[in-house]
Amino acid sequence: MPKAAPPRSTGLPLARLLTSLAPLLHEWLPRQRWFAGKGRPVTDFALLTATELLPGFLHLLVRTEHAPVPLPADATPVPADCYQLLIGVRNQLPPRLAPALIGRADKGPLAGHTVYDALQDPQSAALLLERLRTPGTVGPLSFELDPEVNVPPGLAPRLLGVEQSNSSLVYGDTFILKVFRRVQPGVNPDLELPWALARQGCARVPAPAAWFRTSQPQDATLGVLQPFLRGADDGWTLALASLAAGRPFTREAYELGRATAEVHLALAEAFTPVTLGRPQTALIAAAMAERLDATAQAVPALTPYVPGLRAAFEAVAALDSAGTAQRVHGDLHLGQALCPADGSWSVIDFEGEPARPLAERRRPQPPVRDVAGMLRSFDYASCSARPPNPGWATDCRAAYCAGYAARSGSDPRESPELLRAYETDKAVYEVLYEARHRPDWLPVPMAAIRRLARD
C-alpha cells in the first residue's frame, strides 16, 4: 500500500479538552452499539489524540479505563479499549441533528457548547471524503488514496442505519466508507486483505480506494473507502426471502461456495500458507477447549453438553495434521456476502471478529474455519423462519460445500473432524454472544449445540 508523508502534531490541549468531554462520554459511549466494554463500567478516560479537521470538527482517539472484574488466576487481564470518535461542536444543534446529540458541555474549553456525533452531520461527512480525496497528513492522521482510482467530488453522504461494530457512510451510492470504532495498533485486515486480493486480480472483493490511519497507536487503520455495490442484496436478506417464499436456495449457496473458494485461492497466492503439524494442531484443539470451558462458566445452560462438545476438539487433537493454514476471512457469514441481480457473489468485511485481538485476527487459519462460519449462518437463517426449516439449511450446506469443492478441488466434508470442530467452536462463540447481547436468540445456537454434542 502507498505510504503518506510522516504526520505532524496539532497541539490541542488534551487534558483540558477531556475536562469538557469526559462527563458526556460517560453517558453516551456505553449506549453505542459498537461499544465493546458492555458489562464493564467505565471509570475514566484518556485522550490519546485530538485533531482539529476544521473548526468545530474534531477527530479523537479515546482510551477507556474500566472497573476491574474477577478473573481466574491464570487469565490475561482485559486490555483498555481505544475508540475513534469524530465529534462536532456547535453553539446550538439544529433539529435535524438531534439524534446525533452527545451532550452539552458545562466546563472546560467547550463549556456552553453542544457536542454531537459528526458522522451524522452531512457537512462533516462530506469533509471526511474530501480529506480522503486529497492525500496528506493532519496531526497524527494520514489520508491515503489509490492513485489509480477516481473519487469524484461532491458525492452526497448518508450514514447507514444498521450499525454493528463500526460505522459506515455511503457516498452517492458510489463508495462506502467504513469507520473503525474500536482501534488497535497495526494494519486492519479489512484494508490489508482486500488490497492484497486486488493485486491478485480477485474480482470477488471490492478493492480499497482510499483509507486513513494514525501514528498513535502506531499505524492503526482508522477507515477504508471501497466501491459501493449498488443494487446488491446481502446473503442474509436473500436467504430469508427464499425461506419466506418457500423457494430453494441451493443454486445461490453453490455459487457462494465457489466465490468463497476463489477468495481462499487468491489469499493463498498473496500470503504463503503454512503447514500445521501435530503440535500446531494440538494447540488449535486446546484453544477451542479453553473457549468451551470459559463459555460454560459464563452460560450454565451449556454445561450439560460440554463432554460431547469436547469430544470434537479431542478428535482434532488426535490428528497428525490439520492440513495448511492461511489468511482467511475470519468472520464469514451470509451478511458478509453481497449478490447483485446477475448472481455474482462478492465477499466483504474482512475485519474478522472485532472482539478478538488484531494479532489473532491476522494469524493464518485453516480455510475450513470460514466454511464452518457460513454453514452456521445457513442454520441461523433456517431457524429464523416460521416455522423453522432445518431441511432448507441441510440442502444449502450441501450445495455450498459442493460449490466450494468444484472451484477449489477440496471438499470440506472430506475433513469431518476439522469441520465439526470449527462448527462446534463457532456455535460456542454464538452461545456466549447471544447470552450477552441477544438472549432471545440463544435457542438458535443451543439447538446446534445439542446436535453437535450428539454427533
N, C-alpha and C positions, 0 to 999 in steps of 0.2 A: 504494500500500500504506500502511496506517496506520503512524504513527510512534510509537515509545515515547519516554518521557522520557530525557534525557541520562544516560549511565552515570556511576557514581561509582567511585572507586578502592578496592581492597580492602587494599592494603598488605602483601601476602605477601612474605616475603624471597626474591626471585627467585634471587639468586646462591647463597644458602645452600641453597635447595631444589634447585638444579641440581647441587650437590655430591652429593646423595643419588641423584639420578635419572640423571645422565649415564652412569655406568658400566653401569646396567641398560639404558638405551635403546640404547647402542652394540650390545648383543647382540640386543635384542628388535625394535627398529624395522625393521632391514633384512629381517627374516624375514616381515614382514607383506605380504599380497597387495597392499595399496593403497600400499605404499611406492614412490615414483616414482624414487628415486635408485639403483636396482639397477645395479651395474657402476661406481658412483662411490663409493669408500669414504668413510664419514663421518669427518671429522677433528675436529669439535667441534659443540657445541650452544649455542644462545642461547635462553633462556626469555623469550618476549615478554610473556606474561601468565600469571598463576596466580590462579585464582578459586576460593575455597572455597564450594561449593554447600551442603555440610553438613560437619561434622567427619568426616574420613576419606573425603570425596568431592571431588576436585579437578578443575577444568577447566583445561587447559593449552593454550597455543599455543607450539609449539616450532619454532625455525628450525634447520635442519641446515646445517652447513658441510661442503663436500666437497673431497677432494683434486683438484687441477687435472688436467684431461685435455687431451691435444693437440688443438688446433683449427686449422682453416685460418686464414690471416692475416685474412681478411675476415669470419670467423664471429663471431656475437654470443656472448659468454660465457653459460653456463647460469646463471640466477639461483639464489640459495638458495631452498630449499623451506620452506614453513611448514606444519606439521601440527597438526591438532586431536586432542588426547588427553583422554579422560576416565578418570581413574585412581582406584582405590580404595586405601586404606591400612588394613591390619589388623595386629594382633599375629600372628595365625595365620590361614592361609587354610583354610576348610573344604573337605573333599574335593570337594564339588560344584562348586567354583570353580577346581579345579586347572588346567583348560585355559586359564583367564584369567591365569595367573601371568606377571608381567613379571620379578620377581626380588625378592630380599631386600636391602635397603639396609644397607650396613655403615659408612656415615659420613654426616655432615651431620644435619639435623634429623629425618630419617626413619630414622636408624640403628636397626637391630634390628626394623624393621617390614617386612611383606610388601607389595609393590606389585603391583597387578593391573589388568587392563582392566575398568573398571567397567561398560562396556556389556554385559558378560556376566553381570553381577550383577542379578537381577530387582529387588532393592530399589533400587539406583541407577537402573536404567532406569525404574522407576515414578516416582521423584522427578523425573527429567527431564521426563516427561509432565506431572507436576503443576506444574512451573515454566511449561510452555507453556500450561497451563490458566489460570494466574494471571499475566497480563502484568505486566511491570515490569523492573527492572534489578538486576543483581548485578555490582558492579565494572564492567568494560567490556562485559559481556554484556547484551543487550536481548532479552527474550522477548515475542513479539507474537502476538496471536490475532485472527482474523477474528471480529468481534462477532456476525456472523450465523450462526456455526457453534457447535453444542453439542458439546463434547468431554466425555463423562461421566467421572466419577472412577472409579478402581479397575480400569481395564482391564489385564488381565494381559499383561505384555510377553514377547516371545520374540525372540531375535536370529536373523535369517535366516542360515542356514549358508553360502549361496552369496555369497561376498564378491568384489566387483570393486574399483573404485577408491574405494568408500565403504563405510559400514556401515549396515545397515537394521534397524530394530526394528518388529515388528508388535505392535499393542496390541489385544488382544481380537478379532482378526480384523475390526476396525472401522477402524483407522487404521494407517498406516505412516509411520515417521519415518526419513528419510534423513539421516544424519550425514555431512557432507562431511569427509573426512580431510585432503585437501590444500587449503589455504585461500589464496585470493588476494584482494587488495583489490577491492571493488566487488560489486554485486549479482550473484548467481549466476543464470544463465539458467534453472535449474531452479525458481527462485522467480519470476523476472521473467516468463517466457513463460506458464506455467500461470495466473498471476494475471491477465495481460492477456487470455488466452483465456477465462477465466471471466467477465470483464467483457464480452466479446463474445458470451457465451451459447453458447460452443462446448462441447458435451457430450462431445466425444471425449477430453477431458483432465481427470483429477481435479483439482479446484481446491484450492489451498493452504488449509489450515485454520488452521495456526499455523506460526511459524518463529522462529528466533533468529539473532542476528548479533552482531558485535563492533565496537567502535570502534577496535580495534587489531589488524590493519590496518583502515583506515577503512571502516566499513560492509560488511565482508566477511560474506557469508552463511555460517552455520555448519550449519544444518539446516532441513529443511522437513517438516511433517506434512501428509499428504494422506489422503483416504479410501482404504481398502484394498479392492481389488476382489476380494472373497471368491468363490471358485469359478471364477475366470477362469484360463485357461492362457495362457502366453506363446506367441507365434507360433513360436518355435524348437521348443518341445515338440510343438506341434500338427503342424508340418511334418515332424518326424522320425517321429511316429506315422503320418502319411499315407504316408511313404516305406516304413516297415516293413510296413504293411498292403497296399501296392500300390495305394493309393487316390489319385485325382487330388486336387489342392489348388487347382484353378483357381477354384472358387467363392469360397474363402476369400481367395485372392490378389486377386481382383477387388474384393471388399468392402474389403480392406485398402488397395487403391489409392484407392477412394472416400474412405475415412477420412483418408488422407494428404492428399488434395486439400482436404477440408474444413478440416483444420488449417491448411494453407497459405493458403486463402482468408481464414480468420479472422485469421491473423497479418498478412496484407496489409492488413486493416482496422485492426488495432491499431497497426501500425507502418508508416509511409509507405514504400512501395518506392522504389527509386532506379533510374534508367536507366543502364545500362552502355554507355558509348561505346567507341570503338575504343581509346583509351589504357587505360581500365579493363580492357577485355577482354584486351589485351596483357599487362597486369600479372598477371591471373589465370593466363594461359598460362605466363608466365615463372616464377611461383612454383611451378607444377606441375613445370616442367622442372628447377628447382633442387632440389626434393624428390627427383626421379628421380635426378639426379646424386649427391646425398648418399647415397641409399639404395644405389645401385650400388657406392659406395665401401665401405659397411658390409657389403653382402651381394654378394660377387663373382658368385654364380650369376645375378644379374640382368643383368650386363654385356652378354652377347651380344644381349639383347633391347632395349637402350637405343635404338638408332636407330629401330626400328619403333615403340616407345612414344613417343619424342619426336615422331614424325610426328603423333600425335593432338593434342599440345599446339600444334604449329605450325599445324594446321588451325584451331584456335580463335584463335590469334593473327592469322590472316588474315581473321577475321570483322570486319565493320564494327561489330557489337554482339553481346554475349552476352545481349541482352534486358534484363530487370529483375532486380534483386537485392532481397531482403527478408530479414527474420528467418526462420530455418528451424530445424528440429530440430537438425541438425548432426552427429548420430551415429545415424542411423536404421537399424535392422536388425530382424530377426524377434524378437529378445529384448526389444525396446523396445515391443512391441505386445502387448496383452492382449485375450483374447476369451472371454467367458462362453458359456454354452450357447446363448444366443439369437443368437450370431454378430455382435454389435455391437462392433466393434473399438474399443479405446481406445489412445491413444499416451501413453507415459510417458518419464521420464528425459530431460529437455530440457537437461541439463548440457552437451552437446556432448562432443567428445573431450577428456577431462580433461588430457591431456598438453600440449594447446595453451594458450597464454596466454589469460587471460579476455577481454582486449580483442578478440582474434581470434575467439573463440567468439561474441561478441556482434555481430560485424560482419555486415551484410547479405550474403547469398549467393544465387546463382541457385537456385531451388527444385529444379532437376534434381539438385543435389548430394544431397538426401535420396532422390530416386528412385534414383540410382545406388547409394547405400548399401543400399537394400532389394534391388535386383537382385543385388548381390554376395552378399547374405545368402541368397537362394534358391540361388545357386551353391554356397555353403558347405554348405547343408543337403543338396543333391543329392550332393555329394562325400562326405558323411558316411555315406551309405547303403552297404550291402554287398550286391551290387556297386554302385558309383556309378551314378546315374541322371540323366545330363545332359538327357534328354528331359523329365523332370519339371521341371527348372529352366527350360527353354525355354518350356514351357507356362505356368508360373507367372509368368515375366517378362512374357509377352504379356498374360496376364489382368490382372496388376497395372497395367500401363500403360493397358490398356483401361478399367479401373475409374477410374483417375486422370483419364483424358480425359473419361469420362462425367460426372464431377462438376465438373471444372474448366473444361471446354471446350478444353483444350490437351493434346495428346498429346505426351509427352516424346520419343517416337520421331520426331516431326517436326523435332527439333533434333539430328540424328545426330552432328554434330561435337562439340557440347557434351556430349551424353550419353556418347559414347565417351571424351572427355577426363576426365570426372568418374569414370567407371568405372575408367579406367586409373589415375588418381590414387589412388583408393581401393585398388586392387589393389597398388599400390606401397607404400602405407601398411601394408597387411596383410603384405606380404613382410617389411618391417622388424620389425613387431610379432612375427610368428611366429618369425623368426630369433632374436629376443632372448628371447622368453618361452615359446614352444611349438614347438620345432624339428620335432616330429613332424607338425605341421600345415602346415609350409612347402609341401609339394606342392600344397595346395589353391590358394593364390593364385598359385603358379608355373604351374599349369595355365591359369589365367586370363591370366597374363602372356603365355604363348605364344600364346593365341588373340588377345589384343588387339594383340600385336605384328604379327600377320599381317593383321588387318582393314584 
